[in-house]
Amino acid sequence: MTSFVIRRLLQMIPIVFGITLLVFLLVRSTGDPVSLMLPPDAPLEQREQIRRALGLDLPLWQQYGIFLTGIVQGDFGESVRYRGQDVLSIVIERLPATLELSAAALVVAIGLSLPIGLLSALHRNSWLDRLASTMAILARAMPNFWLGIMLILAFSVVLGWLPVSGRGGWAHVVLPALTLGTSLAALLMRMMRSSMLEVLGQDYVRTAKAKGLAPRRVVLKHALRNGLVAYLAVVGVTSAELVAGAVVTEQVFAWPGVGLLAVQAVNSRDMAVVQAIVVLSSIAVMLMNLLVDVAYALVDPRISYS
Amino acid sequence: MKQGRKLAMAMSRTLLALVVALITANATAQSNQELVIGQSIDVNTFDPQNTGNTQVSAVLVNIFDYLVWVQADGSFEPVLATSWEQVTPTAWRFELRENVLWHDGRPFTAADVEFTIERVANDDSLFEHDSFASIVDVEVVDDHEVIIHTSAPDPILLNRLGRKGGEIIPRHYVEQVGISEFATNPIGTGPFKFVSWSRDDRVVFEAFDDYWRGRPHWDKITFRTIPEDATRVNSLLTGEIDIAVSVPVQDMGRIESGSRARVLPQPTTRIMLLFVNTDASLPTGDPRVRAAIDYAIDDQLLVDTLMDGLGVPTLARISPGISAAPLDEFYGTYNYDPDEAVRLLEEAGYGPGDLTLTVHGPQGRYSQDAELTQVIGLLLEEVGINVQLDIREFSAFQQQVWDPGRIEGIALIGHANGMMDSWFALRGFPCGGAYAGQTNWCNPEFDELLTASEVEMDPAKRAELLRDAFAILVDERPLIPLFQAENLVGVSNRITWEPSVDEMLWMYSAEPREE
């Protein structure tokens, strides 16, 4: 097990390198921060001056070298938009907001998918199952962006129950969490349903029923525990999806997390910030996947990585 | 199954409880003494000499003061300077206001003026340096008098001092804590004090009790970053914010139909323009073709159909409030005569369908920018020009078309006038100047007029020189101005406040509205 983890961690190194190169080149190919910072009629000398001050006049390989040496020392450079403020601290101070939103969205996703998926499996092909499946397709198909605006219109503008935007008390997190969690809930619900159906068809469940155990006990004690293994693995892997969804959701709700920072940084071609967010979130996703694999082995003794 | 029903019951009960809780937890009502403004972008720095962004200066104006203030009509209001006079062609004396305090209680003196102006004039890494580069020295006469020396006679020194970058910053504080601490935790002499800043979320200011004009009406003002237009408008509709900056035209009706807020037009100094590449190898090198393009475009139609009537057609890059601007002659008027356009094209040797023209334009930068480019294309096709539209996302437009000077015909762009002055609108057009790559236009006569205006201290003579320079542009059309753009600002009905042409969010002038 330990050697498996170490091997996986070592495998991450070339991947992270690849990602740094990719994001470095992509950010530079889509636009120039200086032309976005200055008015379009700014004199050429001023442009050149600022380009020099930001080190953008250096050859690309040299800029990449500076970027890499910095990363190794934990220095992601300075923000262009925030005029020289340290990038790493700018990104880190946004984490709590994004984690709060992601956690709330995960609660929504699990809170909806677990009971509905379970009921769908138990009442397979009933009206409830069909309704749930239809809703799941709908929920998957709705873009976050649109759903967020519709929720704001309904619950904030028309009904006046919840605030429109920003981060504050618990009331502020409800709509963004619903927006972000709905699509994931649909996916997880389908997962829960199929995983439960599979387990319910197993011999030991039939045996349990034949023994005369109460149906409640059969489902909750025997079937659910095994059905949950696959479900939880999917929860782990797809929670990375939340990071991607947060970009859109945070923008719509003016939620000051990493996602909003990413959009604003891309819009102003704040290269160092974009690079830091992409590199750090890819590392986070890879660690998350590793964690899921390890947890999988711990929960299910049949799986071993040696 | 029994347990299924029980689960469903439990779920619906939880949902019900949630809904009840939500109803009682209504959005917090704001106190009468608090004002919340929704902007589309965050403050990038509190260092006023390094922001480079009008929307940020619009916030900073509340915590700092200028020496003089350029008002909407172009006149100068004394602020930290009580009076001024020109003592030699290159020196201006300023008497400074006494009994002005910094937010930490220390007095404001000439040393602060010297520190601020010399910093921005000397440090060429600062974003606002360009506007102050003509200043060579600030001489402190005594605690409340300075003389500013310029390298050459400078007719628009007051415009420079009264705009972005002219905010006076505290010498003692900056020297004590350093500029990077100042940039995130500033003090000024303005009506509001800095309280807190959380990035991409909010900036909070509170009233400064000892402000020299008198204490502001509001105890607290908050600038929130709400990038999404629809969300900003919705926040205004629910009363979460009192002012929504840059409201999209299509949301006007939604705001006006409620009772909570109204929409006010905000004229800006931004003129939407077509830049024309006059290179001889291109059809647009022929002045008749350029004139035909001008005559083919109905500026008023663009304003009426795409901007909901918000805008004023113009023949030059000028608008009310811009100093030395020939408004009577060139503003509020435009050329439109499709028959004349067809005739000019024929004269230039182009029958219907003979001429193919590329129309470049950005997307996502200016209100209705892509739509404007498309309608301009249609109007040109009406007079028999084949149009190739080239619309790109703004930064791609900048990088691939504008900056390298790859305009193959005409290109749409919007230019504001940060200095509120006519010379500023013309400064890019001399031979080899900032626009040389875009227009390939060069006219020595124009250059002479512009150079003469730069040192002409008599306002009337200066205006005359600049008028003649504008006339050359109108005649030769290296650019074809379309119209002055207007923004929309949503304002809550609980306050009175008028947006101004310089786009500053000066909250000292906002007051509660009696109902």
Interface residues (C-beta under 8 A of the other chain):
Chain A: T30 G31 D32 S35 L36 M37 L38 P39 P40 D41 A42 P43 L44 Q46 Q49 I50 A53 R81 Y82 R83 G84 Q85 I90 E93 R94 P115 L118 L119 L122 H123 I149 I152 L153 F155 S156 V157 G160 W161 L162 P163 V164 S165 G166 R167 G169 W170 A171 V174 P215 R216 V219 L220 Q251 V252 F253 A254 P256 L260 L261 V263 Q264 R269
Chain B: M1 K2 Q3 G4 L7 A8 M11 L22 I23 A25 N26 A27 T28 I41 D42 N44 T45 D47 N50 T51 G52 N53 D124 S125 F127 H129 D130 S180 A183 T184 S198 R199 D200 D201 R202 R224 T225 I226 P227 E228 A230 T231 R232 N234 S235 L237 T238 E240 F394 S395 A396 Q398 Q399 W402 D403 I413 H415 A416 G418 R427 G428 A434 Y435
